[in-house]
Amino acid sequence: MNTHLGTSRRQFIRASLLGGAASLLAPWSLTKSYGSEPGTPQEQIQSRVALTAGDDRADLAYRGLKTFEKSIARAIGSKRVIIKPNDVATHHQLAATHAANIEGILEFLASIGCKDVVIAESAGDGPTLEGFTNYGYDKVAAKYGARLMDLDQEPSQIVYCFDETDFRPHPCRMSKVLLDPNNFIISAAKLKTHDRVVATLSLKNIVVGAGIKDAGFGWGPGARPGARSDKPVIHGSGFRGINYNLYTLARRLHPELAVIDGYRGMEGNGPVGGQPVEQRVCVVSQDWLAADRVGIELMGIDFADVGYLNFCGQTGMGETDLKRIEILGAPLKDHIRHYKLAHNINRQLIWKQRVRRA
């Protein structure tokens, strides 16, 4: 297990059992690797990202979070903490956030004294709580005293999304829980390729997850005729529409903390139909855009191809220049894989082209 970054879960558990958890507040030994050349002047560093590597999925998240323990604790303050997993599917573990990743987050939150913690989601293809049970979230939540929440059963409000078929705003029901500034939002995302926007990471997990659906929406015996989901509204009827909507909604719907699990990523026809990539890393940052930028690099994807993240970077929502991102922990160059992209990648890149006038 890599112990260069932060304090391991085993140390935390041992110290807690001995009543010595206070010892964890001592400074940790950090290794640094920069997005560009080592020795980048500190005044040029705008954002910091923790990159952990190892064989314990929960420990990767825990150690990455420990890197920013004091600043995360200050940012949370008295807010309720919402952990938002990525459950685009309720019966396909590779496509969804793993319970071990959530366990690492919960252990970290316990180590800084957080007591009001909720695991909240609106699953993509069926009943949210069914997915929670399938993936073992209920057991992990019970272990740490966290609550489970189906966002589809909570209040929503109307937000308007662009549609490229008619260039008009369309109403979309969005979760008030994820829009509420009094909640501290953690995106427990995954490294996955995507068949609409090249890759899906911490931002997209929050924005599309905020769109809610009617009870009974989905497939199988429990499906109810006429039940609808507002998530397709966010997709904007095309590759331009979804990139623009993710960008515009990001100002109101973004995580305060990104935890991106790359222990086992997905390549090919993600976010559901792809194949596993064994990478055994985790990315953590309070700058969600910097975290997504590092995630894109880890996947071996050309950042210039990811429209919505480029738009967010161009308008100052976070840092996308690797030269201005300090990476703490494992060297980035040692963990890059080159993910296979979706079969329709050439069509996805239409967002780069100018719209021809009639």
Kinemage of the C-alpha trace (Angstrom):
@kinemage 1
@onewidth
@group {chain A} dominant
@subgroup {mainchain}
@vectorlist {calphas} color= white
{ca met a 1} P 0.000 0.000 0.000
{ca asn a 2} L 1.330 3.440 -0.961
{ca thr a 3} L 1.800 5.416 2.265
{ca his a 4} L 3.408 8.521 0.777
{ca leu a 5} L 0.224 10.553 0.849
{ca gly a 6} L -1.767 11.291 3.962
{ca thr a 7} L -2.612 8.773 6.680
{ca ser a 8} L -3.962 5.362 5.819
{ca arg a 9} L -7.353 4.063 6.890
{ca arg a 10} L -5.626 1.349 8.900
{ca gln a 11} L -3.780 3.996 10.912
{ca phe a 12} L -7.023 5.906 11.478
{ca ile a 13} L -8.921 2.821 12.615
{ca arg a 14} L -6.061 1.753 14.885
{ca ala a 15} L -5.736 5.219 16.387
{ca ser a 16} L -9.491 5.472 16.904
{ca leu a 17} L -9.610 2.150 18.709
{ca leu a 18} L -6.797 3.283 20.978
{ca gly a 19} L -8.389 6.668 21.569
{ca gly a 20} L -5.480 8.313 19.836
{ca ala a 21} L -7.187 9.808 16.823
{ca ala a 22} L -5.751 13.213 17.714
{ca ser a 23} L -2.366 11.992 16.531
{ca leu a 24} L -3.703 12.085 12.994
{ca leu a 25} L -3.685 15.872 13.057
{ca ala a 26} L 0.107 15.920 12.745
{ca pro a 27} L 1.563 16.932 9.362
{ca trp a 28} L 2.053 14.168 6.804
{ca ser a 29} L 4.943 13.506 4.481
{ca leu a 30} L 3.935 14.486 0.951
{ca thr a 31} L 5.538 13.770 -2.387
{ca lys a 32} L 4.854 16.178 -5.221
{ca ser a 33} L 4.646 15.782 -8.971
{ca tyr a 34} L 3.677 18.689 -11.147
{ca gly a 35} L 1.608 18.712 -14.298
{ca ser a 36} L 4.622 20.122 -16.123
{ca glu a 37} L 8.220 20.079 -14.908
{ca pro a 38} L 9.113 19.554 -11.229
{ca gly a 39} L 10.037 22.793 -9.536
{ca thr a 40} L 7.232 24.915 -10.971
{ca pro a 41} L 7.270 28.248 -9.071
{ca gln a 42} L 4.645 28.233 -6.330
{ca glu a 43} L 3.165 31.542 -7.487
{ca gln a 44} L 2.128 29.806 -10.718
{ca ile a 45} L 0.244 27.040 -8.917
{ca gln a 46} L -3.489 27.736 -8.907
{ca ser a 47} L -4.961 24.386 -7.852
{ca arg a 48} L -3.920 21.236 -6.054
{ca val a 49} L -4.969 17.687 -6.816
{ca ala a 50} L -4.153 14.540 -4.841
{ca leu a 51} L -3.381 11.412 -6.855
{ca thr a 52} L -3.194 8.164 -4.879
{ca ala a 53} L -2.293 4.717 -6.176
{ca gly a 54} L -2.490 1.300 -4.546
{ca asp a 55} L -4.441 -1.896 -4.021
{ca asp a 56} L -7.053 -0.785 -1.460
{ca arg a 57} L -9.885 1.118 -3.112
{ca ala a 58} L -11.264 2.669 0.067
{ca asp a 59} L -7.801 3.637 1.247
{ca leu a 60} L -7.083 5.465 -2.021
{ca ala a 61} L -10.026 7.799 -1.420
{ca tyr a 62} L -9.241 8.180 2.284
{ca arg a 63} L -5.590 9.111 1.753
{ca gly a 64} L -6.405 11.525 -1.041
{ca leu a 65} L -8.922 13.314 1.157
{ca lys a 66} L -6.538 13.437 4.121
{ca thr a 67} L -4.212 15.551 1.972
{ca phe a 68} L -6.702 18.430 2.245
{ca glu a 69} L -8.120 17.606 5.681
{ca lys a 70} L -8.015 21.078 7.224
{ca ser a 71} L -9.305 22.982 4.207
{ca ile a 72} L -12.098 20.464 3.602
{ca ala a 73} L -13.153 20.661 7.253
{ca arg a 74} L -13.265 24.467 7.020
{ca ala a 75} L -15.262 24.337 3.794
{ca ile a 76} L -17.828 21.953 5.266
{ca gly a 77} L -18.290 23.922 8.464
{ca ser a 78} L -21.827 23.284 9.678
{ca lys a 79} L -23.204 22.209 6.289
{ca arg a 80} L -24.912 18.917 5.617
{ca val a 81} L -22.652 16.699 3.503
{ca ile a 82} L -24.138 15.087 0.393
{ca ile a 83} L -22.170 12.238 -1.208
{ca lys a 84} L -23.427 11.868 -4.783
{ca pro a 85} L -22.439 8.523 -6.357
{ca asn a 86} L -22.599 7.858 -10.087
{ca asp a 87} L -25.363 5.264 -10.510
{ca val a 88} L -26.242 5.621 -14.160
{ca ala a 89} L -27.281 1.959 -13.948
{ca thr a 90} L -28.743 0.085 -10.987
{ca his a 91} L -27.605 -3.450 -11.919
{ca his a 92} L -24.145 -2.986 -13.462
{ca gln a 93} L -21.340 -2.433 -10.952
{ca leu a 94} L -18.688 -1.411 -13.500
{ca ala a 95} L -20.876 1.542 -14.522
{ca ala a 96} L -21.545 2.649 -10.947
{ca thr a 97} L -19.639 4.007 -7.959
{ca his a 98} L -18.235 1.200 -5.828
{ca ala a 99} L -19.220 0.937 -2.157
{ca ala a 100} L -15.530 0.788 -1.175
{ca asn a 101} L -14.979 4.247 -2.656
{ca ile a 102} L -17.883 5.572 -0.579
{ca glu a 103} L -16.488 3.802 2.485
{ca gly a 104} L -13.196 5.655 2.111
{ca ile a 105} L -15.078 8.962 1.922
{ca leu a 106} L -17.193 8.106 4.960
{ca glu a 107} L -14.138 7.130 7.006
{ca phe a 108} L -12.523 10.441 6.164
{ca leu a 109} L -15.656 12.360 7.149
{ca ala a 110} L -15.765 10.430 10.425
{ca ser a 111} L -12.128 11.352 11.062
{ca ile a 112} L -12.966 15.076 10.905
{ca gly a 113} L -16.121 14.730 12.985
{ca cys a 114} L -18.853 15.045 10.329
{ca lys a 115} L -22.134 13.630 11.600
{ca asp a 116} L -24.756 14.872 9.115
{ca val a 117} L -23.916 12.836 6.006
{ca val a 118} L -26.268 11.702 3.251
{ca ile a 119} L -25.684 9.425 0.257
{ca ala a 120} L -28.053 10.820 -2.374
{ca glu a 121} L -28.758 9.892 -5.979
{ca ser a 122} L -31.316 9.812 -8.764
{ca ala a 123} L -30.313 6.644 -10.603
{ca gly a 124} L -30.402 6.701 -14.370
{ca asp a 125} L -32.370 3.590 -15.247
{ca gly a 126} L -34.517 2.489 -12.326
{ca pro a 127} L -35.327 2.763 -8.603
{ca thr a 128} L -32.475 4.525 -6.822
{ca leu a 129} L -32.722 2.637 -3.542
{ca glu a 130} L -32.754 -0.666 -5.403
{ca gly a 131} L -29.417 0.285 -6.882
{ca phe a 132} L -28.122 1.266 -3.440
{ca thr a 133} L -28.979 -2.229 -2.163
{ca asn a 134} L -27.482 -3.935 -5.214
{ca tyr a 135} L -24.164 -2.144 -4.696
{ca gly a 136} L -24.033 -2.465 -0.909
{ca tyr a 137} L -24.394 1.233 -0.071
{ca asp a 138} L -26.972 0.433 2.592
{ca lys a 139} L -24.452 -1.639 4.553
{ca val a 140} L -21.728 0.995 4.316
{ca ala a 141} L -24.160 3.752 5.289
{ca ala a 142} L -25.312 1.800 8.337
{ca lys a 143} L -21.700 1.246 9.417
{ca tyr a 144} L -20.990 4.984 9.497
{ca gly a 145} L -24.402 6.343 10.449
{ca ala a 146} L -25.035 7.966 7.065
{ca arg a 147} L -28.515 8.319 5.593
{ca leu a 148} L -29.675 7.180 2.164
{ca met a 149} L -31.713 9.505 -0.024
{ca asp a 150} L -33.601 9.004 -3.280
{ca leu a 151} L -33.488 12.410 -4.948
{ca asp a 152} L -36.542 11.501 -7.023
{ca gln a 153} L -38.581 11.572 -3.827
{ca glu a 154} L -37.256 14.974 -2.723
{ca pro a 155} L -38.344 18.491 -3.805
{ca ser a 156} L -37.290 19.799 -7.209
{ca gln a 157} L -37.273 23.101 -9.044
{ca ile a 158} L -37.405 24.050 -12.696
{ca val a 159} L -34.164 24.920 -14.467
{ca tyr a 160} L -34.076 25.602 -18.212
{ca cys a 161} L -31.928 23.682 -20.684
{ca phe a 162} L -31.017 24.435 -24.293
{ca asp a 163} L -32.224 22.087 -27.058
{ca glu a 164} L -30.350 22.120 -30.331
{ca thr a 165} L -33.354 21.006 -32.404
{ca asp a 166} L -35.268 24.247 -31.870
{ca phe a 167} L -32.764 26.566 -30.107
{ca arg a 168} L -35.276 27.159 -27.310
{ca pro a 169} L -35.126 26.774 -23.526
{ca his a 170} L -36.884 23.701 -22.152
{ca pro a 171} L -37.941 23.188 -18.516
{ca cys a 172} L -36.126 20.505 -16.566
{ca arg a 173} L -36.886 19.320 -13.043
{ca met a 174} L -33.721 19.509 -10.962
{ca ser a 175} L -33.050 18.317 -7.418
{ca lys a 176} L -33.252 21.076 -4.820
{ca val a 177} L -30.885 19.050 -2.644
{ca leu a 178} L -28.068 19.430 -5.173
{ca leu a 179} L -28.960 23.074 -5.877
{ca asp a 180} L -29.017 24.048 -2.192
{ca pro a 181} L -25.913 26.130 -1.268
{ca asn a 182} L -26.329 25.018 2.336
{ca asn a 183} L -25.308 21.485 1.335
{ca phe a 184} L -21.681 20.479 0.788
{ca ile a 185} L -21.651 18.338 -2.359
{ca ile a 186} L -19.098 15.556 -2.856
{ca ser a 187} L -19.026 13.965 -6.304
{ca ala a 188} L -18.056 10.298 -5.910
{ca ala a 189} L -17.424 9.799 -9.611
{ca lys a 190} L -15.566 7.316 -11.811
{ca leu a 191} L -13.152 7.425 -14.739
{ca lys a 192} L -15.387 6.488 -17.676
{ca thr a 193} L -15.536 7.198 -21.374
{ca his a 194} L -18.848 8.451 -22.714
{ca asp a 195} L -20.848 8.124 -25.926
{ca arg a 196} L -21.978 11.775 -25.906
{ca val a 197} L -19.245 13.924 -24.321
{ca val a 198} L -16.079 11.772 -24.654
{ca ala a 199} L -15.641 11.310 -20.883
{ca thr a 200} L -17.703 11.585 -17.715
{ca leu a 201} L -16.101 12.598 -14.422
{ca ser a 202} L -17.014 14.665 -11.357
{ca leu a 203} L -19.021 17.501 -12.955
{ca lys a 204} L -21.255 15.438 -15.208
{ca asn a 205} L -22.057 13.148 -12.291
{ca ile a 206} L -23.619 16.093 -10.466
{ca val a 207} L -25.349 17.877 -13.356
{ca val a 208} L -27.087 14.896 -14.969
{ca gly a 209} L -27.735 13.299 -11.576
{ca ala a 210} L -29.650 16.431 -10.578
{ca gly a 211} L -32.284 15.783 -13.225
{ca ile a 212} L -35.063 13.784 -11.567
{ca lys a 213} L -37.514 11.156 -12.790
{ca asp a 214} L -41.006 9.914 -11.948
{ca ala a 215} L -41.548 6.893 -9.754
{ca gly a 216} L -41.784 3.823 -11.947
{ca phe a 217} L -39.486 5.135 -14.665
{ca gly a 218} L -37.225 2.476 -16.123
{ca trp a 219} L -37.389 -1.047 -17.391
{ca gly a 220} L -38.539 -4.351 -15.968
{ca pro a 221} L -41.527 -5.487 -13.901
{ca gly a 222} L -41.767 -2.293 -11.851
{ca ala a 223} L -41.866 0.085 -14.813
{ca arg a 224} L -44.914 2.351 -14.987
{ca pro a 225} L -46.328 3.464 -18.370
{ca gly a 226} L -46.057 7.207 -18.848
{ca ala a 227} L -43.355 7.708 -16.201
{ca arg a 228} L -40.694 10.085 -17.485
{ca ser a 229} L -37.193 11.192 -16.684
{ca asp a 230} L -35.933 14.752 -17.138
{ca lys a 231} L -32.332 13.628 -17.605
{ca pro a 232} L -32.718 13.494 -21.431
{ca val a 233} L -33.662 17.197 -21.355
{ca ile a 234} L -30.141 17.939 -20.094
{ca his a 235} L -28.724 16.059 -23.092
{ca gly a 236} L -30.104 18.784 -25.361
{ca ser a 237} L -30.949 16.501 -28.316
{ca gly a 238} L -27.392 16.330 -29.606
{ca phe a 239} L -23.662 16.617 -29.061
{ca arg a 240} L -23.695 20.410 -29.091
{ca gly a 241} L -26.709 20.581 -26.808
{ca ile a 242} L -25.320 18.365 -24.064
{ca asn a 243} L -21.921 20.086 -24.013
{ca tyr a 244} L -23.547 23.497 -23.755
{ca asn a 245} L -25.991 22.429 -21.047
{ca leu a 246} L -23.293 20.827 -18.907
{ca tyr a 247} L -21.322 24.053 -19.175
{ca thr a 248} L -24.165 26.448 -18.376
{ca leu a 249} L -25.565 24.331 -15.535
{ca ala a 250} L -22.100 23.934 -13.984
{ca arg a 251} L -22.292 27.370 -12.367
{ca arg a 252} L -25.156 26.177 -10.157
{ca leu a 253} L -24.576 22.427 -10.127
{ca his a 254} L -20.975 21.537 -9.360
{ca pro a 255} L -19.294 19.646 -6.541
{ca glu a 256} L -17.434 21.362 -3.721
{ca leu a 257} L -15.213 18.297 -3.592
{ca ala a 258} L -14.333 15.810 -6.338
{ca val a 259} L -13.394 12.211 -5.531
{ca ile a 260} L -12.843 10.326 -8.788
{ca asp a 261} L -12.360 6.579 -8.491
{ca gly a 262} L -10.005 5.157 -11.105
{ca tyr a 263} L -9.397 1.837 -9.394
{ca arg a 264} L -11.242 0.159 -12.248
{ca gly a 265} L -12.293 2.558 -15.006
{ca met a 266} L -14.446 2.034 -18.083
{ca glu a 267} L -13.341 2.433 -21.694
{ca gly a 268} L -15.205 2.117 -24.988
{ca asn a 269} L -18.944 2.654 -25.125
{ca gly a 270} L -19.430 4.159 -21.692
{ca pro a 271} L -21.094 5.219 -19.530
{ca val a 272} L -22.719 1.776 -19.349
{ca gly a 273} L -21.610 -0.483 -22.208
{ca gly a 274} L -17.829 -0.224 -21.923
{ca gln a 275} L -15.063 -2.530 -20.750
{ca pro a 276} L -12.937 -2.404 -17.569
{ca val a 277} L -9.537 -0.709 -17.305
{ca glu a 278} L -7.424 -1.738 -14.316
{ca gln a 279} L -5.720 1.471 -13.146
{ca arg a 280} L -5.900 1.506 -9.323
{ca val a 281} L -5.802 5.247 -8.747
{ca cys a 282} L -7.980 7.924 -7.160
{ca val a 283} L -8.136 11.678 -7.832
{ca val a 284} L -9.209 14.167 -5.130
{ca ser a 285} L -9.482 17.956 -5.277
{ca gln a 286} L -11.529 20.879 -4.026
{ca asp a 287} L -11.173 22.299 -7.543
{ca trp a 288} L -13.523 19.982 -9.397
{ca leu a 289} L -12.358 21.210 -12.797
{ca ala a 290} L -8.704 20.553 -11.969
{ca ala a 291} L -9.699 17.066 -10.792
{ca asp a 292} L -11.535 16.392 -14.050
{ca arg a 293} L -8.567 17.755 -16.003
{ca val a 294} L -6.200 15.335 -14.267
{ca gly a 295} L -8.735 12.541 -14.813
{ca ile a 296} L -8.776 13.230 -18.548
{ca glu a 297} L -4.972 13.058 -18.582
{ca leu a 298} L -5.001 9.752 -16.695
{ca met a 299} L -7.315 8.346 -19.385
{ca gly a 300} L -4.913 9.391 -22.145
{ca ile a 301} L -7.611 11.554 -23.757
{ca asp a 302} L -6.885 14.783 -25.613
{ca phe a 303} L -8.401 17.441 -23.367
{ca ala a 304} L -9.174 19.587 -26.431
{ca asp a 305} L -11.823 17.006 -27.392
{ca val a 306} L -13.940 17.420 -24.245
{ca gly a 307} L -16.227 20.335 -25.037
{ca tyr a 308} L -18.002 21.084 -21.778
{ca leu a 309} L -14.809 21.038 -19.705
{ca asn a 310} L -13.089 23.356 -22.171
{ca phe a 311} L -16.026 25.773 -21.934
{ca cys a 312} L -15.820 25.691 -18.127
{ca gly a 313} L -12.092 26.349 -18.243
{ca gln a 314} L -12.425 29.206 -20.717
{ca thr a 315} L -14.848 30.989 -18.388
{ca gly a 316} L -12.798 30.574 -15.215
{ca met a 317} L -14.725 27.910 -13.313
{ca gly a 318} L -11.502 26.152 -12.316
{ca glu a 319} L -8.018 25.305 -13.493
{ca thr a 320} L -7.378 23.270 -16.659
{ca asp a 321} L -3.737 24.140 -17.337
{ca leu a 322} L -1.608 21.271 -16.050
{ca lys a 323} L 1.294 23.686 -15.580
{ca arg a 324} L -0.773 25.467 -12.920
{ca ile a 325} L -1.998 22.310 -11.155
{ca glu a 326} L 0.147 20.860 -8.382
{ca ile a 327} L -0.288 17.103 -8.158
{ca leu a 328} L 0.391 15.676 -4.706
{ca gly a 329} L 1.208 12.007 -4.369
{ca ala a 330} L 1.789 9.508 -7.139
{ca pro a 331} L 3.523 10.791 -10.310
{ca leu a 332} L 0.911 11.447 -12.985
{ca lys a 333} L 3.080 10.112 -15.814
{ca asp a 334} L 3.372 6.696 -14.155
{ca his a 335} L -0.377 6.057 -14.164
{ca ile a 336} L -1.612 7.228 -17.562
{ca arg a 337} L -3.558 4.691 -19.602
{ca his a 338} L -4.922 5.224 -23.085
{ca tyr a 339} L -8.620 4.448 -22.917
{ca lys a 340} L -10.452 3.285 -26.027
{ca leu a 341} L -13.098 5.849 -26.912
{ca ala a 342} L -16.727 5.269 -27.861
{ca his a 343} L -17.476 3.982 -31.354
{ca asn a 344} L -19.063 7.308 -32.339
{ca ile a 345} L -16.206 9.566 -31.239
{ca asn a 346} L -15.975 11.291 -34.641
{ca arg a 347} L -19.629 12.297 -34.431
{ca gln a 348} L -19.202 13.517 -30.860
{ca leu a 349} L -16.572 16.035 -31.968
{ca ile a 350} L -19.099 17.936 -34.080
{ca trp a 351} L -19.191 20.459 -31.219
{ca lys a 352} L -15.861 21.772 -32.562
{ca gln a 353} L -17.351 22.685 -35.926
{ca arg a 354} L -19.065 25.914 -36.773
{ca val a 355} L -22.781 25.739 -37.510
{ca arg a 356} L -23.332 26.416 -41.181
{ca arg a 357} L -25.796 29.130 -42.077
{ca ala a 358} L -28.627 28.128 -44.386
